[in-house]
Amino acid sequence: MSVNALGDKYFVTALRAAGAEGNIVQSTKEAEDAVDLLVANGSCKVIILPYKLAIVLERKRDELSRRGLYYPVFVIIPGIDGIVEERTHRLYELVSQAVGAKLKLGEES
């Protein structure tokens, strides 16, 4: 099973030290191309992404999911820069979508 990390040089270097293969990407286009290459190769089962890159690759990940591919599985790791507010807002949007109603986030009724 192949595990591959995509991200900046620090992210990829850390995961290479843990045994993953890695591709350093510096733009959304490079990341999309790397995912396409890994999917086309067929041997990559897991792609590890930092949270910020996972957000910009959301459309690509959805496209692969719609194609019914079981692999690669995307593992998303929170970044070192603390993006809790972004994550909270994204979770709020997903839960609102799931229940079919806009929820109030941090607001008193």
Secondary structure by P-SEA (a helix, b strand, c coil): cbbbbbccaaaaaaaaaabbbbbbbccaaaaaaaaaaaaaaccccbbbbcaaaaaaaaaaaaaaaaacccccbbbbbbccccaaaaaaaaaaaaaaaaacbbbbccccc
